Amino acid sequence: MPFLLATSFRRWLLLSVAVPVGAAVARKAARSIEARRGPSVVTKGLTKAADAAQRSKKGRKGRRDRTGR
């Protein structure tokens, strides 16, 4: 049983800390590269990845079930 608790804690830690930090790092890297070299496929990809991570976190917060309750 403690093993399952540890697994749940690791998953929670990953989703609540590592994903937003990773999104912020990707966005900062994209802006830095874009400032030096201009827009590119790499910077667009990094920005899209950061947007997707941010969007998934926002989508979970106020989610309702299918009936709209």
All heavy atoms as a GROMACS GRO file, in nm:
protein
  525
    1MET      N    1   0.080  -0.121   0.000
    1MET     CA    2   0.000   0.000   0.000
    1MET      C    3   0.085   0.128   0.000
    1MET      O    4   0.056   0.219  -0.073
    1MET     CB    5  -0.095  -0.004   0.119
    1MET     CG    6  -0.192   0.109   0.121
    1MET     SD    7  -0.316   0.086  -0.008
    1MET     CE    8  -0.428   0.211   0.037
    2PRO      N    9   0.191   0.136   0.081
    2PRO     CA   10   0.274   0.258   0.077
    2PRO      C   11   0.337   0.280  -0.062
    2PRO      O   12   0.360   0.393  -0.102
    2PRO     CB   13   0.382   0.234   0.181
    2PRO     CG   14   0.326   0.133   0.273
    2PRO     CD   15   0.235   0.048   0.189
    3PHE      N   16   0.362   0.171  -0.133
    3PHE     CA   17   0.418   0.184  -0.268
    3PHE      C   18   0.321   0.258  -0.359
    3PHE      O   19   0.361   0.342  -0.439
    3PHE     CB   20   0.451   0.046  -0.324
    3PHE     CG   21   0.501   0.051  -0.464
    3PHE    CD1   22   0.630   0.093  -0.492
    3PHE    CD2   23   0.419   0.016  -0.569
    3PHE    CE1   24   0.676   0.099  -0.621
    3PHE    CE2   25   0.465   0.022  -0.700
    3PHE     CZ   26   0.592   0.064  -0.725
    4LEU      N   27   0.192   0.228  -0.348
    4LEU     CA   28   0.091   0.296  -0.430
    4LEU      C   29   0.081   0.443  -0.394
    4LEU      O   30   0.063   0.528  -0.481
    4LEU     CB   31  -0.045   0.228  -0.414
    4LEU     CG   32  -0.055   0.086  -0.470
    4LEU    CD1   33  -0.193   0.028  -0.438
    4LEU    CD2   34  -0.030   0.085  -0.617
    5LEU      N   35   0.092   0.473  -0.267
    5LEU     CA   36   0.087   0.612  -0.223
    5LEU      C   37   0.205   0.690  -0.281
    5LEU      O   38   0.190   0.802  -0.327
    5LEU     CB   39   0.087   0.619  -0.070
    5LEU     CG   40   0.078   0.758  -0.009
    5LEU    CD1   41  -0.052   0.825  -0.053
    5LEU    CD2   42   0.086   0.750   0.140
    6ALA      N   43   0.321   0.628  -0.279
    6ALA     CA   44   0.439   0.694  -0.333
    6ALA      C   45   0.423   0.718  -0.483
    6ALA      O   46   0.461   0.823  -0.534
    6ALA     CB   47   0.563   0.609  -0.306
    7THR      N   48   0.364   0.623  -0.555
    7THR     CA   49   0.342   0.638  -0.698
    7THR      C   50   0.244   0.752  -0.725
    7THR      O   51   0.266   0.834  -0.814
    7THR     CB   52   0.288   0.507  -0.758
    7THR    OG1   53   0.380   0.404  -0.730
    7THR    CG2   54   0.271   0.519  -0.907
    8SER      N   55   0.139   0.760  -0.647
    8SER     CA   56   0.041   0.867  -0.664
    8SER      C   57   0.104   1.003  -0.635
    8SER      O   58   0.079   1.100  -0.705
    8SER     CB   59  -0.077   0.846  -0.570
    8SER     OG   60  -0.143   0.728  -0.601
    9PHE      N   61   0.186   1.007  -0.533
    9PHE     CA   62   0.253   1.132  -0.499
    9PHE      C   63   0.347   1.176  -0.610
    9PHE      O   64   0.352   1.294  -0.646
    9PHE     CB   65   0.330   1.118  -0.367
    9PHE     CG   66   0.401   1.243  -0.327
    9PHE    CD1   67   0.331   1.354  -0.285
    9PHE    CD2   68   0.539   1.251  -0.334
    9PHE    CE1   69   0.397   1.470  -0.250
    9PHE    CE2   70   0.606   1.366  -0.300
    9PHE     CZ   71   0.534   1.476  -0.257
   10ARG      N   72   0.421   1.082  -0.666
   10ARG     CA   73   0.512   1.116  -0.776
   10ARG      C   74   0.436   1.168  -0.897
   10ARG      O   75   0.476   1.264  -0.960
   10ARG     CB   76   0.596   0.996  -0.815
   10ARG     CG   77   0.717   0.980  -0.725
   10ARG     CD   78   0.800   0.866  -0.772
   10ARG     NE   79   0.743   0.748  -0.706
   10ARG     CZ   80   0.769   0.624  -0.739
   10ARG    NH1   81   0.850   0.597  -0.835
   10ARG    NH2   82   0.714   0.524  -0.673
   11ARG      N   83   0.322   1.105  -0.928
   11ARG     CA   84   0.241   1.149  -1.041
   11ARG      C   85   0.187   1.290  -1.016
   11ARG      O   86   0.191   1.375  -1.103
   11ARG     CB   87   0.125   1.053  -1.064
   11ARG     CG   88   0.046   1.086  -1.187
   11ARG     CD   89  -0.065   0.987  -1.214
   11ARG     NE   90  -0.010   0.853  -1.227
   11ARG     CZ   91  -0.058   0.746  -1.167
   11ARG    NH1   92  -0.163   0.755  -1.088
   11ARG    NH2   93  -0.004   0.629  -1.185
   12TRP      N   94   0.138   1.314  -0.895
   12TRP     CA   95   0.086   1.447  -0.860
   12TRP      C   96   0.196   1.551  -0.870
   12TRP      O   97   0.176   1.660  -0.924
   12TRP     CB   98   0.029   1.445  -0.718
   12TRP     CG   99  -0.011   1.581  -0.672
   12TRP    CD1  100  -0.128   1.646  -0.700
   12TRP    CD2  101   0.067   1.671  -0.594
   12TRP    NE1  102  -0.127   1.770  -0.642
   12TRP    CE2  103  -0.007   1.788  -0.577
   12TRP    CE3  104   0.194   1.663  -0.538
   12TRP    CZ2  105   0.040   1.897  -0.504
   12TRP    CZ3  106   0.242   1.771  -0.466
   12TRP    CH2  107   0.164   1.886  -0.450
   13LEU      N  108   0.314   1.518  -0.818
   13LEU     CA  109   0.426   1.610  -0.822
   13LEU      C  110   0.465   1.642  -0.966
   13LEU      O  111   0.488   1.759  -1.001
   13LEU     CB  112   0.545   1.549  -0.748
   13LEU     CG  113   0.664   1.640  -0.723
   13LEU    CD1  114   0.623   1.755  -0.633
   13LEU    CD2  115   0.775   1.561  -0.657
   14LEU      N  116   0.466   1.542  -1.051
   14LEU     CA  117   0.501   1.563  -1.191
   14LEU      C  118   0.400   1.655  -1.259
   14LEU      O  119   0.438   1.750  -1.327
   14LEU     CB  120   0.508   1.429  -1.264
   14LEU     CG  121   0.537   1.438  -1.413
   14LEU    CD1  122   0.681   1.482  -1.433
   14LEU    CD2  123   0.512   1.306  -1.480
   15LEU      N  124   0.273   1.628  -1.238
   15LEU     CA  125   0.170   1.707  -1.307
   15LEU      C  126   0.156   1.848  -1.251
   15LEU      O  127   0.125   1.940  -1.325
   15LEU     CB  128   0.036   1.634  -1.300
   15LEU     CG  129   0.027   1.508  -1.383
   15LEU    CD1  130  -0.105   1.438  -1.360
   15LEU    CD2  131   0.046   1.538  -1.530
   16SER      N  132   0.178   1.866  -1.124
   16SER     CA  133   0.154   1.997  -1.066
   16SER      C  134   0.278   2.086  -1.061
   16SER      O  135   0.265   2.207  -1.047
   16SER     CB  136   0.095   1.984  -0.926
   16SER     OG  137   0.182   1.916  -0.842
   17VAL      N  138   0.395   2.028  -1.072
   17VAL     CA  139   0.517   2.109  -1.064
   17VAL      C  140   0.599   2.102  -1.193
   17VAL      O  141   0.630   2.205  -1.254
   17VAL     CB  142   0.604   2.066  -0.944
   17VAL    CG1  143   0.734   2.142  -0.941
   17VAL    CG2  144   0.528   2.085  -0.814
   18ALA      N  145   0.633   1.983  -1.236
   18ALA     CA  146   0.726   1.968  -1.347
   18ALA      C  147   0.668   2.014  -1.480
   18ALA      O  148   0.738   2.077  -1.560
   18ALA     CB  149   0.770   1.822  -1.358
   19VAL      N  150   0.541   1.987  -1.506
   19VAL     CA  151   0.483   2.027  -1.634
   19VAL      C  152   0.475   2.180  -1.648
   19VAL      O  153   0.518   2.234  -1.750
   19VAL     CB  154   0.345   1.959  -1.654
   19VAL    CG1  155   0.274   2.016  -1.775
   19VAL    CG2  156   0.362   1.809  -1.668
   20PRO      N  157   0.423   2.254  -1.548
   20PRO     CA  158   0.423   2.400  -1.562
   20PRO      C  159   0.563   2.461  -1.570
   20PRO      O  160   0.586   2.555  -1.645
   20PRO     CB  161   0.350   2.448  -1.436
   20PRO     CG  162   0.268   2.335  -1.393
   20PRO     CD  163   0.346   2.212  -1.430
   21VAL      N  164   0.657   2.405  -1.494
   21VAL     CA  165   0.795   2.456  -1.501
   21VAL      C  166   0.854   2.428  -1.639
   21VAL      O  167   0.919   2.514  -1.699
   21VAL     CB  168   0.882   2.394  -1.389
   21VAL    CG1  169   1.029   2.424  -1.410
   21VAL    CG2  170   0.837   2.446  -1.254
   22GLY      N  171   0.829   2.309  -1.692
   22GLY     CA  172   0.876   2.276  -1.826
   22GLY      C  173   0.816   2.367  -1.932
   22GLY      O  174   0.884   2.408  -2.026
   23ALA      N  175   0.688   2.399  -1.917
   23ALA     CA  176   0.622   2.490  -2.011
   23ALA      C  177   0.684   2.629  -2.004
   23ALA      O  178   0.708   2.693  -2.107
   23ALA     CB  179   0.473   2.497  -1.982
   24ALA      N  180   0.713   2.675  -1.884
   24ALA     CA  181   0.775   2.807  -1.869
   24ALA      C  182   0.915   2.810  -1.930
   24ALA      O  183   0.954   2.908  -1.996
   24ALA     CB  184   0.781   2.845  -1.721
   25VAL      N  185   0.991   2.703  -1.910
   25VAL     CA  186   1.126   2.695  -1.967
   25VAL      C  187   1.119   2.692  -2.119
   25VAL      O  188   1.196   2.761  -2.187
   25VAL     CB  189   1.201   2.571  -1.912
   25VAL    CG1  190   1.329   2.545  -1.990
   25VAL    CG2  191   1.232   2.590  -1.766
   26ALA      N  192   1.025   2.615  -2.175
   26ALA     CA  193   1.010   2.609  -2.320
   26ALA      C  194   0.972   2.745  -2.377
   26ALA      O  195   1.026   2.788  -2.480
   26ALA     CB  196   0.904   2.505  -2.358
   27ARG      N  197   0.881   2.814  -2.310
   27ARG     CA  198   0.839   2.947  -2.357
   27ARG      C  199   0.956   3.047  -2.351
   27ARG      O  200   0.979   3.124  -2.443
   27ARG     CB  201   0.722   2.997  -2.274
   27ARG     CG  202   0.661   3.125  -2.329
   27ARG     CD  203   0.539   3.168  -2.251
   27ARG     NE  204   0.439   3.064  -2.234
   27ARG     CZ  205   0.351   3.030  -2.327
   27ARG    NH1  206   0.352   3.089  -2.443
   27ARG    NH2  207   0.262   2.936  -2.303
   28LYS      N  208   1.032   3.043  -2.242
   28LYS     CA  209   1.146   3.135  -2.227
   28LYS      C  210   1.253   3.106  -2.333
   28LYS      O  211   1.310   3.198  -2.392
   28LYS     CB  212   1.205   3.121  -2.088
   28LYS     CG  213   1.323   3.208  -2.062
   28LYS     CD  214   1.308   3.284  -1.936
   28LYS     CE  215   1.432   3.365  -1.910
   28LYS     NZ  216   1.406   3.503  -1.899
   29ALA      N  217   1.278   2.978  -2.359
   29ALA     CA  218   1.376   2.941  -2.461
   29ALA      C  219   1.329   2.987  -2.599
   29ALA      O  220   1.409   3.040  -2.678
   29ALA     CB  221   1.398   2.790  -2.461
   30ALA      N  222   1.200   2.970  -2.627
   30ALA     CA  223   1.147   3.012  -2.757
   30ALA      C  224   1.162   3.163  -2.775
   30ALA      O  225   1.202   3.210  -2.882
   30ALA     CB  226   1.001   2.972  -2.769
   31ARG      N  227   1.130   3.238  -2.672
   31ARG     CA  228   1.142   3.385  -2.681
   31ARG      C  229   1.286   3.428  -2.697
   31ARG      O  230   1.316   3.521  -2.772
   31ARG     CB  231   1.080   3.450  -2.557
   31ARG     CG  232   0.931   3.444  -2.557
   31ARG     CD  233   0.873   3.512  -2.438
   31ARG     NE  234   0.728   3.502  -2.438
   31ARG     CZ  235   0.653   3.521  -2.333
   31ARG    NH1  236   0.706   3.553  -2.218
   31ARG    NH2  237   0.521   3.509  -2.342
   32SER      N  238   1.376   3.362  -2.625
   32SER     CA  239   1.518   3.397  -2.634
   32SER      C  240   1.574   3.368  -2.773
   32SER      O  241   1.642   3.453  -2.832
   32SER     CB  242   1.595   3.317  -2.528
   32SER     OG  243   1.732   3.338  -2.540
   33ILE      N  244   1.545   3.251  -2.827
   33ILE     CA  245   1.592   3.216  -2.961
   33ILE      C  246   1.529   3.307  -3.066
   33ILE      O  247   1.597   3.353  -3.158
   33ILE     CB  248   1.560   3.068  -2.992
   33ILE    CG1  249   1.639   2.976  -2.900
   33ILE    CG2  250   1.589   3.034  -3.138
   33ILE    CD1  251   1.594   2.831  -2.904
   34GLU      N  252   1.400   3.335  -3.049
   34GLU     CA  253   1.330   3.420  -3.144
   34GLU      C  254   1.386   3.562  -3.144
   34GLU      O  255   1.395   3.628  -3.248
   34GLU     CB  256   1.182   3.422  -3.112
   34GLU     CG  257   1.095   3.455  -3.230
   34GLU     CD  258   0.949   3.425  -3.200
   34GLU    OE1  259   0.896   3.482  -3.102
   34GLU    OE2  260   0.890   3.346  -3.274
   35ALA      N  261   1.426   3.612  -3.027
   35ALA     CA  262   1.484   3.746  -3.018
   35ALA      C  263   1.618   3.754  -3.091
   35ALA      O  264   1.651   3.856  -3.151
   35ALA     CB  265   1.502   3.786  -2.872
   36ARG      N  266   1.695   3.645  -3.085
   36ARG     CA  267   1.826   3.646  -3.150
   36ARG      C  268   1.820   3.617  -3.299
   36ARG      O  269   1.890   3.681  -3.378
   36ARG     CB  270   1.916   3.542  -3.084
   36ARG     CG  271   1.979   3.592  -2.958
   36ARG     CD  272   2.081   3.495  -2.906
   36ARG     NE  273   2.021   3.433  -2.788
   36ARG     CZ  274   2.046   3.312  -2.745
   36ARG    NH1  275   2.129   3.235  -2.810
   36ARG    NH2  276   1.989   3.265  -2.637
   37ARG      N  277   1.738   3.519  -3.337
   37ARG     CA  278   1.742   3.472  -3.476
   37ARG      C  279   1.614   3.491  -3.554
   37ARG      O  280   1.606   3.456  -3.670
   37ARG     CB  281   1.776   3.323  -3.477
   37ARG     CG  282   1.910   3.296  -3.415
   37ARG     CD  283   1.942   3.152  -3.423
   37ARG     NE  284   2.070   3.125  -3.361
   37ARG     CZ  285   2.143   3.020  -3.384
   37ARG    NH1  286   2.102   2.931  -3.470
   37ARG    NH2  287   2.257   3.004  -3.323
   38GLY      N  288   1.509   3.538  -3.486
   38GLY     CA  289   1.381   3.554  -3.554
   38GLY      C  290   1.297   3.427  -3.546
   38GLY      O  291   1.343   3.324  -3.498
   39PRO      N  292   1.173   3.435  -3.593
   39PRO     CA  293   1.084   3.318  -3.586
   39PRO      C  294   1.136   3.201  -3.670
   39PRO      O  295   1.194   3.222  -3.776
   39PRO     CB  296   0.952   3.368  -3.642
   39PRO     CG  297   0.966   3.514  -3.662
   39PRO     CD  298   1.109   3.551  -3.652
   40SER      N  299   1.116   3.081  -3.619
   40SER     CA  300   1.156   2.961  -3.692
   40SER      C  301   1.064   2.847  -3.655
   40SER      O  302   0.977   2.860  -3.568
   40SER     CB  303   1.301   2.925  -3.660
   40SER     OG  304   1.311   2.880  -3.528
   41VAL      N  305   1.085   2.734  -3.716
   41VAL     CA  306   1.005   2.615  -3.687
   41VAL      C  307   1.027   2.572  -3.541
   41VAL      O  308   0.932   2.532  -3.473
   41VAL     CB  309   1.043   2.500  -3.784
   41VAL    CG1  310   0.971   2.372  -3.747
   41VAL    CG2  311   1.012   2.539  -3.926
   42VAL      N  312   1.149   2.583  -3.494
   42VAL     CA  313   1.182   2.543  -3.357
   42VAL      C  314   1.109   2.631  -3.256
   42VAL      O  315   1.048   2.581  -3.161
   42VAL     CB  316   1.334   2.548  -3.334
   42VAL    CG1  317   1.367   2.523  -3.189
   42VAL    CG2  318   1.404   2.448  -3.422
   43THR      N  319   1.115   2.763  -3.276
   43THR     CA  320   1.050   2.853  -3.180
   43THR      C  321   0.898   2.836  -3.182
   43THR      O  322   0.833   2.842  -3.078
   43THR     CB  323   1.086   3.000  -3.207
   43THR    OG1  324   1.047   3.036  -3.339
   43THR    CG2  325   1.234   3.024  -3.189
   44LYS      N  326   0.843   2.812  -3.301
   44LYS     CA  327   0.698   2.789  -3.308
   44LYS      C  328   0.660   2.660  -3.237
   44LYS      O  329   0.559   2.653  -3.168
   44LYS     CB  330   0.652   2.785  -3.454
   44LYS     CG  331   0.655   2.920  -3.520
   44LYS     CD  332   0.615   2.911  -3.665
   44LYS     CE  333   0.632   3.047  -3.732
   44LYS     NZ  334   0.604   3.042  -3.874
   45GLY      N  335   0.742   2.556  -3.252
   45GLY     CA  336   0.716   2.429  -3.184
   45GLY      C  337   0.726   2.441  -3.033
   45GLY      O  338   0.642   2.387  -2.960
   46LEU      N  339   0.828   2.514  -2.985
   46LEU     CA  340   0.841   2.534  -2.840
   46LEU      C  341   0.723   2.613  -2.784
   46LEU      O  342   0.671   2.581  -2.677
   46LEU     CB  343   0.972   2.606  -2.809
   46LEU     CG  344   1.099   2.524  -2.822
   46LEU    CD1  345   1.221   2.614  -2.813
   46LEU    CD2  346   1.104   2.417  -2.715
   47THR      N  347   0.679   2.715  -2.857
   47THR     CA  348   0.566   2.795  -2.812
   47THR      C  349   0.438   2.712  -2.810
   47THR      O  350   0.359   2.721  -2.716
   47THR     CB  351   0.549   2.919  -2.902
   47THR    OG1  352   0.671   2.993  -2.901
   47THR    CG2  353   0.437   3.007  -2.852
   48LYS      N  354   0.418   2.630  -2.913
   48LYS     CA  355   0.298   2.545  -2.917
   48LYS      C  356   0.299   2.444  -2.802
   48LYS      O  357   0.195   2.416  -2.743
   48LYS     CB  358   0.289   2.472  -3.050
   48LYS     CG  359   0.232   2.555  -3.161
   48LYS     CD  360   0.210   2.472  -3.284
   48LYS     CE  361   0.150   2.556  -3.396
   48LYS     NZ  362   0.122   2.475  -3.514
   49ALA      N  363   0.416   2.388  -2.772
   49ALA     CA  364   0.426   2.292  -2.662
   49ALA      C  365   0.393   2.359  -2.528
   49ALA      O  366   0.322   2.302  -2.445
   49ALA     CB  367   0.565   2.231  -2.658
   50ALA      N  368   0.444   2.480  -2.509
   50ALA     CA  369   0.416   2.552  -2.385
   50ALA      C  370   0.268   2.587  -2.376
   50ALA      O  371   0.207   2.577  -2.269
   50ALA     CB  372   0.501   2.679  -2.378
   51ASP      N  373   0.209   2.627  -2.488
   51ASP     CA  374   0.065   2.658  -2.489
   51ASP      C  375  -0.018   2.534  -2.456
   51ASP      O  376  -0.116   2.542  -2.381
   51ASP     CB  377   0.022   2.713  -2.625
   51ASP     CG  378   0.074   2.853  -2.651
   51ASP    OD1  379   0.117   2.920  -2.554
   51ASP    OD2  380   0.071   2.895  -2.768
   52ALA      N  381   0.020   2.421  -2.510
   52ALA     CA  382  -0.055   2.297  -2.486
   52ALA      C  383  -0.047   2.257  -2.338
   52ALA      O  384  -0.147   2.217  -2.279
   52ALA     CB  385  -0.001   2.185  -2.573
   53ALA      N  386   0.069   2.270  -2.278
   53ALA     CA  387   0.084   2.236  -2.136
   53ALA      C  388   0.003   2.331  -2.049
   53ALA      O  389  -0.062   2.289  -1.953
   53ALA     CB  390   0.231   2.241  -2.096
   54GLN      N  391   0.004   2.457  -2.083
   54GLN     CA  392  -0.073   2.556  -2.006
   54GLN      C  393  -0.222   2.534  -2.024
   54GLN      O  394  -0.299   2.540  -1.930
   54GLN     CB  395  -0.034   2.695  -2.054
   54GLN     CG  396  -0.062   2.804  -1.957
   54GLN     CD  397  -0.004   2.936  -2.003
   54GLN    OE1  398   0.013   2.958  -2.123
   54GLN    NE2  399   0.027   3.022  -1.910
   55ARG      N  400  -0.264   2.503  -2.145
   55ARG     CA  401  -0.405   2.482  -2.176
   55ARG      C  402  -0.459   2.359  -2.103
   55ARG      O  403  -0.569   2.360  -2.049
   55ARG     CB  404  -0.423   2.466  -2.326
   55ARG     CG  405  -0.562   2.480  -2.374
   55ARG     CD  406  -0.572   2.484  -2.526
   55ARG     NE  407  -0.468   2.412  -2.596
   55ARG     CZ  408  -0.385   2.469  -2.682
   55ARG    NH1  409  -0.393   2.596  -2.708
   55ARG    NH2  410  -0.293   2.397  -2.743
   56SER      N  411  -0.379   2.252  -2.096
   56SER     CA  412  -0.426   2.131  -2.028
   56SER      C  413  -0.442   2.155  -1.879
   56SER      O  414  -0.532   2.103  -1.817
   56SER     CB  415  -0.330   2.014  -2.053
   56SER     OG  416  -0.216   2.025  -1.974
   57LYS      N  417  -0.358   2.236  -1.820
   57LYS     CA  418  -0.370   2.266  -1.677
   57LYS      C  419  -0.493   2.351  -1.650
   57LYS      O  420  -0.566   2.327  -1.556
   57LYS     CB  421  -0.246   2.337  -1.627
   57LYS     CG  422  -0.247   2.361  -1.477
   57LYS     CD  423  -0.111   2.395  -1.427
   57LYS     CE  424  -0.112   2.434  -1.283
   57LYS     NZ  425  -0.139   2.327  -1.192
   58LYS      N  426  -0.521   2.448  -1.737
   58LYS     CA  427  -0.640   2.532  -1.720
   58LYS      C  428  -0.767   2.452  -1.742
   58LYS      O  429  -0.866   2.474  -1.676
   58LYS     CB  430  -0.636   2.649  -1.818
   58LYS     CG  431  -0.540   2.757  -1.779
   58LYS     CD  432  -0.547   2.872  -1.877
   58LYS     CE  433  -0.449   2.980  -1.841
   58LYS     NZ  434  -0.452   3.089  -1.936
   59GLY      N  435  -0.764   2.357  -1.835
   59GLY     CA  436  -0.882   2.280  -1.868
   59GLY      C  437  -0.928   2.189  -1.755
   59GLY      O  438  -1.044   2.160  -1.741
   60ARG      N  439  -0.838   2.147  -1.669
   60ARG     CA  440  -0.873   2.056  -1.560
   60ARG      C  441  -0.940   2.128  -1.445
   60ARG      O  442  -1.015   2.069  -1.370
   60ARG     CB  443  -0.749   1.985  -1.507
   60ARG     CG  444  -0.688   1.891  -1.602
   60ARG     CD  445  -0.560   1.838  -1.540
   60ARG     NE  446  -0.468   1.797  -1.643
   60ARG     CZ  447  -0.447   1.672  -1.674
   60ARG    NH1  448  -0.510   1.577  -1.612
   60ARG    NH2  449  -0.362   1.641  -1.768
   61LYS      N  450  -0.912   2.255  -1.426
   61LYS     CA  451  -0.956   2.326  -1.307
   61LYS      C  452  -1.108   2.332  -1.294
   61LYS      O  453  -1.164   2.284  -1.196
   61LYS     CB  454  -0.900   2.468  -1.309
   61LYS     CG  455  -0.805   2.492  -1.198
   61LYS     CD  456  -0.758   2.632  -1.199
   61LYS     CE  457  -0.656   2.651  -1.090
   61LYS     NZ  458  -0.599   2.779  -1.089
   62GLY      N  459  -1.176   2.393  -1.386
   62GLY     CA  460  -1.318   2.414  -1.372
   62GLY      C  461  -1.401   2.323  -1.459
   62GLY      O  462  -1.506   2.360  -1.508
   63ARG      N  463  -1.354   2.202  -1.478
   63ARG     CA  464  -1.420   2.110  -1.568
   63ARG      C  465  -1.554   2.060  -1.511
   63ARG      O  466  -1.566   2.032  -1.393
   63ARG     CB  467  -1.330   1.991  -1.592
   63ARG     CG  468  -1.362   1.921  -1.718
   63ARG     CD  469  -1.252   1.826  -1.751
   63ARG     NE  470  -1.236   1.835  -1.893
   63ARG     CZ  471  -1.146   1.771  -1.960
   63ARG    NH1  472  -1.061   1.699  -1.897
   63ARG    NH2  473  -1.138   1.781  -2.089
   64ARG      N  474  -1.652   2.053  -1.596
   64ARG     CA  475  -1.784   2.002  -1.557
   64ARG      C  476  -1.810   1.871  -1.628
   64ARG      O  477  -1.750   1.840  -1.729
   64ARG     CB  478  -1.892   2.101  -1.596
   64ARG     CG  479  -1.880   2.233  -1.524
   64ARG     CD  480  -1.986   2.325  -1.568
   64ARG     NE  481  -1.975   2.450  -1.493
   64ARG     CZ  482  -2.061   2.546  -1.498
   64ARG    NH1  483  -2.166   2.536  -1.576
   64ARG    NH2  484  -2.045   2.654  -1.427
   65ASP      N  485  -1.907   1.796  -1.576
   65ASP     CA  486  -1.940   1.672  -1.644
   65ASP      C  487  -2.026   1.701  -1.768
   65ASP      O  488  -2.062   1.815  -1.793
   65ASP     CB  489  -2.011   1.575  -1.548
   65ASP     CG  490  -2.142   1.627  -1.496
   65ASP    OD1  491  -2.178   1.742  -1.526
   65ASP    OD2  492  -2.207   1.554  -1.424
   66ARG      N  493  -2.059   1.600  -1.843
   66ARG     CA  494  -2.128   1.619  -1.972
   66ARG      C  495  -2.266   1.679  -1.959
   66ARG      O  496  -2.317   1.736  -2.052
   66ARG     CB  497  -2.136   1.487  -2.045
   66ARG     CG  498  -2.002   1.439  -2.090
   66ARG     CD  499  -2.014   1.312  -2.167
   66ARG     NE  500  -1.881   1.264  -2.198
   66ARG     CZ  501  -1.858   1.176  -2.290
   66ARG    NH1  502  -1.955   1.123  -2.358
   66ARG    NH2  503  -1.734   1.137  -2.313
   67THR      N  504  -2.329   1.666  -1.843
   67THR     CA  505  -2.464   1.720  -1.827
   67THR      C  506  -2.462   1.869  -1.799
   67THR      O  507  -2.566   1.933  -1.800
   67THR     CB  508  -2.537   1.648  -1.711
   67THR    OG1  509  -2.463   1.668  -1.592
   67THR    CG2  510  -2.551   1.500  -1.742
   68GLY      N  511  -2.346   1.927  -1.774
   68GLY     CA  512  -2.336   2.070  -1.752
   68GLY      C  513  -2.354   2.112  -1.607
   68GLY      O  514  -2.372   2.228  -1.576
   69ARG      N  515  -2.349   2.016  -1.516
   69ARG     CA  516  -2.366   2.048  -1.373
   69ARG      C  517  -2.237   2.083  -1.309
   69ARG      O  518  -2.134   2.043  -1.337
   69ARG     CB  519  -2.428   1.930  -1.300
   69ARG     CG  520  -2.566   1.903  -1.346
   69ARG     CD  521  -2.623   1.790  -1.267
   69ARG     NE  522  -2.731   1.735  -1.344
   69ARG     CZ  523  -2.784   1.617  -1.324
   69ARG    NH1  524  -2.740   1.543  -1.227
   69ARG    NH2  525  -2.880   1.575  -1.398
   0.00000   0.00000   0.00000
